[in-house]
Amino acid sequence: MMFRSMLTRIRIFVTIIIFVLCLATTLPASVTVYASKAANNKNKFRFNMSYIYFGNIGGYINSVNKTKDTLDEIAPNYFELNSDGSLKLTHKLDINFIEEMHSRNIRVVPFLSNHWDYNLGRAALSNRIELVKQIVKAVKDYNLDGVNVDLENLKEYDRDDYTDFVRRLRQNLPSDKIVAVSVAPNPWGINKGWQGSYDYKALGEYSDYLMIMAYDEHYEGGLAGPVASYDFVEGSIKYALKYVPKEKIVLGLPFYGRMWKHGDIIGGQGVNLTTVKTLIERYNGKVYFDYYYKSPCAVITINPWDSKPIVMGKTLGAGIYTIWFENEASIKYKLQLVNKYDLKGTGSWSLGQETPDIWDYYDLWLNGYYYTDVQGHWAKKQIMEAASNGWMIGDGKSNFLPNRALTRAEVATAFVRALSSEGFMENRNNKLEVSGAVSVFNDISGHWAEKYIKEAAKYGLILGRGNNTFGPDDKITREELAVMVDRILTDREVLAGRSEAHISEDRYYLSYIDISPESNIWSYESIKRLTYLGIFRGTPDSKFLPYNSATRAELATLLCRIIG
């Protein structure tokens, strides 16, 4: 997680630039960063982690790449147990992967697993004093960020030892290292068996968070049914909230399904979501969404003459198969629960089993932005950033309208939302006083943005059209924005002493083919200055597009570029 570290003055000016800028660009190119990346405020977003287990070491980075910068933490399978309960480092422990994740600001917190083996789990607890020492040493030696304890299939009489193990980890690991515990879902409130081995309250006190494994409602060897129905997941959350603060609860989601062959006594074999999609397509499967469980189900028929697929190392024979799995709709329902109960965030088992399109909407929905028109949009991440900061909003919960042209009223509103009353006071403290007489516009009475326009005019952030009009619903062109931004920055002397330090030599050559000093008399110098600063950017074919309207997606992108 990043933290804000810039001086107040720079932050204020950057915010001003941002808003104006936002309105000023067309392409998601990189620009010079003037503020700390912390302003990106990643810590304002909900937490997201994932386990990674399947596949080879070389594929791990590729799996992370597909998440589109949504991960805060990755839990690889580096820690296992020897028969005596001592720590076993797996062959997948990879220094290069750890370093690469750290370069992306992703924590690496390996999970310690007994793979459902009771005897191994019991041996670990019996050997917990030495095991803690070994884990602490491994975390230090390999520059890891903590440990995720995932000991399963223990019993209620192991509860105190389990808690003591986690307590010792917390006491012996540095305070900046993570101690997380993966816990069984318990919507039934059971205090015996596997569920009984977890003292939620005590574990919550000693750990940074509990990751609820809210899946395997139906399992291998059991009856057919959803892996994680809505009521099952919500019940698991409600139980956890009785004992653990919401900010320490991470909801685990399944990136897999389970399949049952009709007529077989034992079924429930696991199958990743990518394979489910392939099976449905190859065998013309029928899919329906069960609105009671809020889970999808597919039925496929493999005929005797069909090619036989191999799933998780097993060849599927001819027959009819029912597959309960997860899709966009079911995952979105679960993400809504995270927001409903204001939880810390989500985890998933496991990375690489999902279909790639999950990451097109995951971050948006996890953070409560249900904009259906930005899934897969090039500015999705920036739109979420702008929405989370309150800089921009859509037309309710369903649409952001990313490609719609911006109006002058929206620009004024953005300025005011960016600075806020606190920002205005900070501007005053930095001698950004109200400039001259306050403009009075005769065409804004009753307009939805009236108060924002008046406030922006009061602080000299905007000017009118002349004849006491503002033109609130007029579209803003990129050329107009360039002049507006340049005027604001120049009036506040923000560029002085900063431009030379942030301009590279190759930017001194302005090569836009669609503008010139002769045809753009009133805007050329502004465009040139802001291009030098990397604030405004053109297209790959050297066009500035001065007469194009700026879009809402472009505004969101510029805000994020300037803030970092």
C-alpha positions as CSV (number, residue, x, y, z in Angstrom):
1,M,0.0,0.0,0.0
2,M,1.2,3.5,-0.8
3,F,1.0,6.5,1.4
4,R,0.5,10.2,0.7
5,S,3.8,12.0,1.0
6,M,3.8,15.3,-1.0
7,L,3.8,18.7,0.4
8,T,0.4,20.4,0.8
9,R,1.2,23.1,-1.8
10,I,2.1,20.7,-4.5
11,R,-0.8,18.5,-3.7
12,I,-3.2,21.4,-4.0
13,F,-1.8,22.5,-7.3
14,V,-1.7,19.0,-8.6
15,T,-5.4,18.6,-7.8
16,I,-6.2,21.8,-9.7
17,I,-4.2,20.6,-12.7
18,I,-5.8,17.3,-12.5
19,F,-9.2,18.5,-13.0
20,V,-8.5,20.6,-15.8
21,L,-6.2,18.1,-17.2
22,C,-8.5,15.4,-16.9
23,L,-10.6,17.0,-19.4
24,A,-7.7,17.2,-21.7
25,T,-6.4,14.0,-23.0
26,T,-7.5,11.3,-25.3
27,L,-5.1,8.4,-24.9
28,P,-3.9,6.4,-21.8
29,A,-0.3,7.3,-22.4
30,S,2.1,7.6,-19.5
31,V,3.1,11.1,-18.3
32,T,5.5,12.6,-15.9
33,V,4.4,12.1,-12.3
34,Y,4.4,15.2,-10.1
35,A,2.9,13.7,-7.0
36,S,3.5,10.6,-4.9
37,K,2.0,7.4,-6.1
38,A,0.3,7.3,-2.8
39,A,-2.1,9.9,-4.1
40,N,-3.3,7.0,-6.3
41,N,-4.8,6.1,-2.9
42,K,-4.7,2.4,-3.5
43,N,-5.3,2.0,0.2
44,K,-8.8,3.6,-0.4
45,F,-9.7,0.5,-2.3
46,R,-10.8,-2.8,-0.8
47,F,-8.1,-5.4,-0.3
48,N,-7.7,-8.2,-2.8
49,M,-5.5,-11.3,-2.5
50,S,-5.3,-14.6,-4.2
51,Y,-3.6,-17.9,-3.6
52,I,-1.5,-19.4,-6.4
53,Y,-1.0,-23.2,-6.4
54,F,-1.5,-24.8,-9.8
55,G,0.9,-24.6,-12.7
56,N,4.6,-24.2,-13.0
57,I,6.8,-21.4,-11.7
58,G,7.1,-19.8,-15.1
59,G,3.4,-19.3,-15.3
60,Y,3.0,-17.5,-12.0
61,I,3.9,-14.1,-13.4
62,N,1.6,-14.6,-16.4
63,S,-1.3,-15.4,-14.0
64,V,-0.6,-12.2,-12.1
65,N,-0.4,-10.2,-15.3
66,K,-4.0,-11.2,-16.1
67,T,-5.3,-9.6,-12.9
68,K,-4.9,-6.1,-14.4
69,D,-3.3,-4.5,-11.3
70,T,-6.0,-5.6,-8.9
71,L,-3.9,-7.6,-6.5
72,D,-2.5,-6.3,-3.2
73,E,-1.2,-9.6,-2.0
74,I,-0.3,-13.0,-3.5
75,A,-0.1,-16.2,-1.4
76,P,2.1,-18.8,-3.3
77,N,2.6,-22.4,-2.2
78,Y,6.0,-22.0,-0.7
79,F,5.4,-23.5,2.8
80,E,4.5,-27.2,3.5
81,L,5.1,-29.5,6.4
82,N,7.4,-32.5,7.0
83,S,6.0,-35.5,8.8
84,D,7.5,-34.2,12.1
85,G,5.7,-30.9,11.8
86,S,8.8,-29.0,10.7
87,L,8.8,-26.4,7.8
88,K,9.3,-27.7,4.3
89,L,10.2,-25.2,1.6
90,T,8.7,-26.2,-1.7
91,H,10.6,-26.2,-5.0
92,K,8.4,-23.4,-6.2
93,L,10.0,-20.8,-3.9
94,D,11.3,-18.3,-6.4
95,I,13.4,-15.2,-5.5
96,N,12.8,-13.7,-8.9
97,F,9.0,-13.9,-8.5
98,I,9.2,-12.4,-5.1
99,E,11.3,-9.5,-6.4
100,E,9.0,-9.0,-9.3
101,M,5.9,-8.8,-7.1
102,H,7.6,-6.3,-4.8
103,S,8.4,-4.1,-7.8
104,R,4.7,-4.1,-8.5
105,N,3.8,-3.2,-4.9
106,I,2.3,-6.7,-4.3
107,R,3.0,-8.4,-1.0
108,V,4.1,-12.0,-1.1
109,V,2.6,-14.0,1.8
110,P,3.1,-17.7,1.3
111,F,0.4,-20.1,2.7
112,L,1.3,-22.9,5.1
113,S,-0.7,-25.9,4.2
114,N,-1.2,-29.4,5.6
115,H,-3.3,-30.3,2.5
116,W,-6.2,-31.6,4.6
117,D,-3.9,-34.1,6.3
118,Y,-4.9,-34.3,10.0
119,N,-1.7,-36.0,11.1
120,L,0.4,-33.3,9.4
121,G,-1.7,-30.5,10.9
122,R,-1.5,-32.1,14.4
123,A,2.3,-32.5,14.0
124,A,2.7,-28.9,13.1
125,L,0.8,-27.8,16.3
126,S,2.8,-30.1,18.5
127,N,6.0,-28.7,17.0
128,R,4.7,-25.1,16.9
129,I,7.6,-23.5,18.9
130,E,10.2,-24.7,16.4
131,L,7.9,-24.3,13.5
132,V,7.4,-20.6,14.3
133,K,11.2,-20.1,14.4
134,Q,11.5,-21.7,11.1
135,I,8.8,-19.6,9.5
136,V,10.3,-16.4,10.9
137,K,13.7,-17.3,9.5
138,A,12.3,-18.1,6.1
139,V,10.3,-14.8,6.0
140,K,13.6,-13.0,6.7
141,D,15.9,-15.0,4.5
142,Y,13.6,-14.7,1.4
143,N,12.3,-11.2,2.0
144,L,8.7,-12.4,2.3
145,D,5.9,-10.3,3.7
146,G,4.5,-12.8,6.2
147,V,2.6,-16.0,6.4
148,N,-1.0,-17.2,5.7
149,V,-1.8,-20.1,8.0
150,D,-4.0,-22.7,6.2
151,L,-4.2,-25.7,8.4
152,E,-7.4,-27.6,7.7
153,N,-9.3,-30.7,8.9
154,L,-8.3,-30.3,12.5
155,K,-10.8,-30.8,15.4
156,E,-12.3,-28.8,18.2
157,Y,-9.8,-30.2,20.7
158,D,-7.0,-28.6,18.6
159,R,-8.5,-25.2,18.9
160,D,-6.3,-23.8,21.7
161,D,-3.1,-25.1,20.2
162,Y,-4.1,-23.6,16.9
163,T,-4.7,-20.2,18.5
164,D,-1.4,-20.4,20.4
165,F,0.5,-21.2,17.2
166,V,-0.9,-18.0,15.5
167,R,-0.2,-16.0,18.7
168,R,3.4,-17.1,18.6
169,L,3.7,-16.1,15.0
170,R,2.4,-12.7,15.7
171,Q,4.8,-12.2,18.6
172,N,7.8,-13.4,16.7
173,L,7.3,-11.9,13.3
174,P,8.1,-8.2,12.9
175,S,5.1,-5.9,13.2
176,D,5.2,-5.0,9.5
177,K,4.8,-8.6,8.5
178,I,1.4,-10.1,7.8
179,V,-0.1,-12.9,9.8
180,A,-3.3,-14.2,8.1
181,V,-5.4,-17.2,8.9
182,S,-7.6,-19.1,6.4
183,V,-10.7,-20.3,8.3
184,A,-13.5,-22.6,7.6
185,P,-16.9,-21.1,6.7
186,N,-19.4,-21.6,9.5
187,P,-22.9,-20.4,8.6
188,W,-24.3,-23.1,10.9
189,G,-22.4,-22.0,14.0
190,I,-20.9,-25.4,14.5
191,N,-18.4,-25.8,17.4
192,K,-17.3,-29.3,16.6
193,G,-15.1,-30.9,14.0
194,W,-13.3,-28.8,11.4
195,Q,-15.3,-25.7,12.1
196,G,-14.7,-26.1,15.8
197,S,-10.9,-25.9,15.4
198,Y,-11.1,-22.2,14.7
199,D,-11.5,-19.7,17.6
200,Y,-12.6,-16.8,15.4
201,K,-12.4,-14.2,18.1
202,A,-8.9,-15.2,19.4
203,L,-7.5,-15.7,15.9
204,G,-8.9,-12.3,14.9
205,E,-7.0,-10.7,17.7
206,Y,-3.7,-12.2,16.8
207,S,-3.9,-11.9,13.0
208,D,-4.1,-9.1,10.5
209,Y,-7.1,-10.7,8.9
210,L,-9.1,-13.9,8.6
211,M,-9.7,-15.3,5.1
212,I,-13.1,-17.1,5.1
213,M,-12.9,-20.0,2.7
214,A,-16.6,-19.5,1.7
215,Y,-16.7,-22.3,-0.7
216,D,-17.0,-26.1,-0.9
217,E,-20.6,-25.9,0.3
218,H,-21.0,-29.0,-1.8
219,Y,-17.8,-31.0,-2.2
220,E,-16.2,-34.1,-3.7
221,G,-18.0,-37.2,-2.4
222,G,-21.1,-35.2,-1.5
223,L,-24.4,-34.4,-3.2
224,A,-24.5,-32.2,-6.2
225,G,-25.0,-28.5,-5.6
226,P,-23.4,-25.1,-5.8
227,V,-19.8,-24.5,-4.6
228,A,-20.8,-21.3,-2.9
229,S,-24.5,-20.3,-2.9
230,Y,-25.4,-16.7,-1.9
231,D,-27.1,-17.7,1.4
232,F,-24.1,-19.9,2.3
233,V,-21.7,-17.1,1.7
234,E,-23.8,-14.5,3.5
235,G,-24.3,-16.8,6.4
236,S,-20.5,-17.3,6.7
237,I,-20.0,-13.5,6.8
238,K,-22.6,-13.0,9.5
239,Y,-21.1,-15.7,11.7
240,A,-17.6,-14.1,11.3
241,L,-19.0,-10.6,12.2
242,K,-20.1,-11.9,15.6
243,Y,-16.5,-12.3,16.6
244,V,-14.2,-10.4,14.3
245,P,-14.2,-6.7,13.3
246,K,-15.3,-6.2,9.7
247,E,-12.0,-4.6,8.7
248,K,-10.3,-7.9,9.5
249,I,-12.6,-10.1,7.4
250,V,-11.6,-11.2,3.9
251,L,-14.2,-13.1,1.9
252,G,-12.8,-16.1,0.0
253,L,-14.2,-16.7,-3.5
254,P,-13.9,-19.9,-5.6
255,F,-12.4,-19.7,-9.1
256,Y,-13.5,-23.3,-9.8
257,G,-16.6,-25.5,-10.0
258,R,-17.5,-29.1,-9.3
259,M,-19.0,-31.7,-11.6
260,W,-21.2,-34.8,-10.9
261,K,-21.8,-37.6,-13.4
262,H,-25.3,-38.8,-13.5
263,G,-25.5,-42.4,-12.1
264,D,-22.2,-42.3,-10.3
265,I,-22.2,-42.8,-6.5
266,I,-19.3,-40.5,-5.9
267,G,-18.9,-37.2,-7.7
268,G,-18.0,-33.6,-7.2
269,Q,-14.6,-33.5,-8.9
270,G,-13.1,-30.0,-9.0
271,V,-12.8,-28.2,-12.4
272,N,-11.4,-24.8,-13.1
273,L,-13.6,-22.1,-14.7
274,T,-11.6,-22.0,-17.9
275,T,-12.1,-25.8,-18.4
276,V,-15.8,-25.4,-17.6
277,K,-16.1,-22.8,-20.4
278,T,-14.3,-25.2,-22.8
279,L,-16.5,-28.2,-21.8
280,I,-19.7,-26.2,-22.3
281,E,-18.6,-25.0,-25.8
282,R,-17.2,-28.3,-26.9
283,Y,-20.2,-30.4,-25.9
284,N,-22.9,-27.9,-26.5
285,G,-23.8,-27.7,-22.8
286,K,-27.0,-26.1,-21.5
287,V,-26.5,-23.4,-18.9
288,Y,-29.0,-21.9,-16.6
289,F,-28.7,-19.5,-13.6
290,D,-30.3,-20.7,-10.4
291,Y,-31.7,-17.5,-8.8
292,Y,-32.3,-19.2,-5.5
293,Y,-28.7,-20.1,-5.1
294,K,-27.5,-17.3,-7.3
295,S,-25.2,-19.7,-9.0
296,P,-24.9,-21.0,-12.5
297,C,-25.3,-24.7,-13.5
298,A,-24.4,-26.4,-16.7
299,V,-25.4,-29.8,-18.1
300,I,-23.2,-31.5,-20.7
301,T,-23.5,-34.8,-22.5
302,I,-20.4,-36.6,-23.7
303,N,-21.5,-39.2,-26.2
304,P,-19.7,-42.5,-26.7
305,W,-18.3,-41.3,-30.1
306,D,-17.1,-37.9,-28.7
307,S,-13.5,-37.2,-27.9
308,K,-13.0,-37.7,-24.1
309,P,-11.7,-34.7,-22.2
310,I,-9.1,-34.9,-19.4
311,V,-10.0,-32.8,-16.3
312,M,-7.5,-32.5,-13.5
313,G,-5.7,-35.6,-14.8
314,K,-8.8,-37.7,-15.1
315,T,-10.4,-38.8,-18.4
316,L,-14.2,-38.2,-18.4
317,G,-16.2,-41.1,-19.8
318,A,-19.4,-40.9,-21.8
319,G,-22.4,-39.7,-19.8
320,I,-24.3,-36.8,-18.6
321,Y,-22.6,-34.3,-16.2
322,T,-24.0,-31.6,-14.0
323,I,-21.5,-28.8,-13.3
324,W,-22.0,-26.1,-10.7
325,F,-19.6,-23.3,-11.2
326,E,-19.1,-19.5,-10.9
327,N,-19.6,-16.9,-13.6
328,E,-19.8,-13.1,-13.8
329,A,-23.3,-12.9,-12.3
330,S,-22.5,-15.2,-9.3
331,I,-19.2,-13.5,-8.5
332,K,-20.8,-10.0,-8.7
333,Y,-23.4,-11.1,-6.2
334,K,-20.7,-12.1,-3.8
335,L,-18.8,-8.9,-4.4
336,Q,-21.9,-7.0,-3.5
337,L,-21.9,-8.8,-0.1
338,V,-18.4,-7.4,0.5
339,N,-19.8,-3.9,0.1
340,K,-23.0,-4.6,2.0
341,Y,-21.1,-5.7,5.1
342,D,-18.1,-3.3,4.5
343,L,-15.5,-6.0,4.7
344,K,-11.8,-5.6,4.3
345,G,-11.9,-7.3,0.9
346,T,-11.6,-10.5,-1.0
347,G,-9.4,-13.5,-1.5
348,S,-9.7,-16.3,-4.1
349,W,-8.7,-19.9,-4.6
350,S,-7.0,-19.9,-6.8
351,L,-5.2,-17.7,-9.3
352,G,-5.0,-19.2,-12.8
353,Q,-8.3,-21.1,-12.5
354,E,-10.4,-18.1,-13.4
355,T,-11.6,-17.0,-16.9
356,P,-9.6,-13.8,-17.9
357,D,-12.8,-11.7,-18.2
358,I,-13.2,-11.8,-14.4
359,W,-10.6,-9.0,-14.1
360,D,-12.5,-6.7,-16.5
361,Y,-15.1,-6.0,-13.8
362,Y,-13.6,-7.3,-10.5
363,D,-12.0,-4.2,-9.1
364,L,-15.0,-2.0,-10.0
365,W,-17.6,-4.3,-8.4
366,L,-15.3,-5.1,-5.4
367,N,-15.3,-1.3,-4.6
368,G,-19.0,-0.8,-5.2
369,Y,-18.9,0.7,-8.7
370,Y,-21.4,-1.2,-10.7
371,Y,-20.9,0.6,-14.0
372,T,-21.9,-1.9,-16.7
373,D,-20.6,0.3,-19.5
374,V,-16.9,0.4,-18.4
375,Q,-16.2,-3.3,-18.2
376,G,-13.3,-3.9,-20.6
377,H,-13.0,-0.1,-21.2
378,W,-9.4,1.1,-21.6
379,A,-9.9,3.6,-18.8
380,K,-11.6,1.2,-16.3
381,K,-9.0,1.6,-13.6
382,Q,-8.9,5.4,-13.9
383,I,-12.7,5.6,-13.8
384,M,-12.7,3.6,-10.6
385,E,-10.1,6.0,-9.1
386,A,-12.1,9.0,-10.1
387,A,-15.3,7.5,-8.7
388,S,-13.7,6.4,-5.5
389,N,-12.4,9.9,-4.8
390,G,-15.8,11.5,-5.6
391,W,-14.3,13.5,-8.5
392,M,-16.8,12.0,-10.9
393,I,-20.0,10.0,-10.7
394,G,-22.2,8.3,-13.2
395,D,-25.9,8.4,-13.8
396,G,-26.6,6.3,-10.7
397,K,-25.2,2.8,-10.2
398,S,-25.3,1.3,-13.6
399,N,-23.6,3.7,-16.1
400,F,-20.6,6.0,-16.0
401,L,-20.9,7.2,-19.6
402,P,-17.2,7.1,-20.3
403,N,-17.4,8.1,-24.0
404,R,-19.8,11.0,-23.5
405,A,-18.5,14.5,-24.1
406,L,-17.9,16.7,-21.1
407,T,-19.9,19.9,-20.5
408,R,-18.7,23.2,-19.0
409,A,-21.0,22.5,-16.0
410,E,-19.2,19.2,-15.4
411,V,-15.8,20.9,-15.6
412,A,-16.9,23.4,-12.9
413,T,-18.3,20.7,-10.8
414,A,-15.1,18.7,-11.1
415,F,-13.0,21.7,-9.9
416,V,-15.2,22.2,-6.8
417,R,-15.3,18.5,-5.9
418,A,-11.5,18.3,-6.3
419,L,-10.7,21.1,-4.0
420,S,-13.6,21.0,-1.5
421,S,-14.0,23.6,1.3
422,E,-10.8,22.3,2.9
423,G,-9.0,22.7,-0.4
424,F,-10.2,26.3,-0.7
425,M,-8.9,27.1,2.7
426,E,-5.5,25.6,1.9
427,N,-5.5,27.7,-1.3
428,R,-6.0,30.8,0.8
429,N,-3.2,29.8,3.1
430,N,-1.0,29.5,0.0
431,K,-2.1,32.9,-1.1
432,L,-4.4,31.7,-3.8
433,E,-6.9,34.4,-3.0
434,V,-10.3,35.0,-4.6
435,S,-9.6,37.0,-7.7
436,G,-11.5,40.1,-8.2
437,A,-15.3,40.5,-8.4
438,V,-17.4,37.3,-8.5
439,S,-19.0,36.6,-11.8
440,V,-22.8,36.4,-12.0
441,F,-24.1,34.3,-14.8
442,N,-27.7,34.7,-16.1
443,D,-28.0,31.3,-17.6
444,I,-27.4,29.0,-14.6
445,S,-30.4,29.6,-12.4
446,G,-32.0,26.3,-11.5
447,H,-29.3,24.3,-13.3
448,W,-28.2,21.1,-11.5
449,A,-24.6,22.5,-11.3
450,E,-25.6,26.1,-10.2
451,K,-23.9,25.9,-6.8
452,Y,-20.7,24.4,-8.3
453,I,-20.5,27.0,-11.0
454,K,-20.9,29.8,-8.6
455,E,-18.3,28.3,-6.3
456,A,-15.8,27.8,-9.1
457,A,-16.3,31.3,-10.4
458,K,-15.9,32.7,-6.8
459,Y,-12.4,31.2,-6.7
460,G,-11.5,32.2,-10.2
461,L,-11.4,28.7,-11.5
462,I,-13.6,29.4,-14.5
463,L,-14.7,32.3,-16.7
464,G,-17.9,32.9,-18.6
465,R,-18.8,33.1,-22.3
466,G,-19.4,36.8,-22.3
467,N,-22.6,38.8,-21.9
468,N,-22.9,37.3,-18.4
469,T,-23.4,33.8,-19.7
470,F,-21.6,30.7,-18.8
471,G,-23.0,28.1,-21.2
472,P,-23.3,25.3,-18.7
473,D,-24.3,22.7,-21.2
474,D,-21.9,23.6,-23.9
475,K,-19.3,20.9,-24.7
476,I,-15.6,21.5,-23.9
477,T,-13.1,21.1,-26.6
478,R,-9.5,20.1,-26.0
479,E,-8.3,23.5,-27.3
480,E,-10.5,25.3,-24.8
481,L,-9.3,23.1,-22.0
482,A,-5.7,23.8,-22.9
483,V,-6.2,27.5,-22.6
484,M,-8.2,27.1,-19.3
485,V,-5.6,24.9,-17.7
486,D,-2.8,27.2,-18.9
487,R,-4.5,30.3,-17.5
488,I,-5.2,28.7,-14.1
489,L,-1.6,27.4,-13.7
490,T,-0.1,30.7,-14.9
491,D,-2.3,32.8,-12.6
492,R,-1.2,30.8,-9.7
493,E,2.5,30.7,-10.7
494,V,2.5,26.9,-10.5
495,L,4.7,26.4,-13.5
496,A,7.6,28.6,-12.3
497,G,10.6,26.6,-11.1
498,R,8.9,23.3,-12.0
499,S,8.7,23.1,-15.7
500,E,12.5,22.7,-16.4
501,A,12.8,19.9,-13.9
502,H,10.0,17.9,-15.4
503,I,10.5,18.5,-19.1
504,S,12.6,16.1,-21.2
505,E,14.6,17.5,-24.2
506,D,12.5,15.5,-26.7
507,R,9.4,17.3,-25.6
508,Y,10.7,20.7,-26.8
509,Y,9.8,19.7,-30.4
510,L,6.1,20.2,-30.8
511,S,5.0,18.2,-33.9
512,Y,1.2,18.2,-33.9
513,I,0.2,18.3,-37.6
514,D,-3.3,19.7,-36.9
515,I,-2.4,22.9,-35.1
516,S,-0.2,25.9,-35.8
517,P,0.5,29.4,-34.5
518,E,-1.4,30.8,-37.4
519,S,-4.6,28.7,-37.2
520,N,-4.7,28.4,-33.4
521,I,-3.7,31.9,-32.5
522,W,-5.4,32.0,-29.1
523,S,-4.5,28.5,-28.0
524,Y,-1.2,27.5,-29.5
525,E,1.1,28.7,-26.8
526,S,-1.1,27.1,-24.1
527,I,-1.1,23.8,-26.0
528,K,2.7,24.0,-26.4
529,R,3.4,24.7,-22.7
530,L,1.2,22.0,-21.5
531,T,2.6,19.5,-24.0
532,Y,6.0,20.3,-22.7
533,L,4.9,19.5,-19.2
534,G,3.4,16.2,-20.3
535,I,0.0,17.3,-19.2
536,F,-1.7,17.2,-22.6
537,R,-1.0,14.5,-25.0
538,G,-1.9,13.9,-28.6
539,T,-2.5,10.8,-30.7
540,P,0.2,8.3,-32.0
541,D,-0.2,9.9,-35.5
542,S,0.8,13.4,-34.1
543,K,-2.6,15.0,-33.8
544,F,-3.7,17.1,-30.9
545,L,-7.4,17.1,-32.0
546,P,-8.0,20.6,-30.7
547,Y,-11.7,20.7,-31.8
548,N,-12.7,17.3,-30.4
549,S,-14.8,17.3,-27.3
550,A,-13.1,15.8,-24.2
551,T,-14.8,12.7,-22.8
552,R,-15.5,11.5,-19.3
553,A,-13.0,8.6,-19.7
554,E,-10.3,11.1,-20.7
555,L,-11.0,13.2,-17.6
556,A,-10.7,10.2,-15.3
557,T,-7.5,9.2,-17.0
558,L,-5.9,12.6,-16.7
559,L,-6.8,12.8,-13.0
560,C,-4.9,9.6,-12.4
561,R,-2.0,10.6,-14.5
562,I,-1.3,13.8,-12.6
563,I,-1.9,12.3,-9.2
564,G,0.2,9.3,-10.1
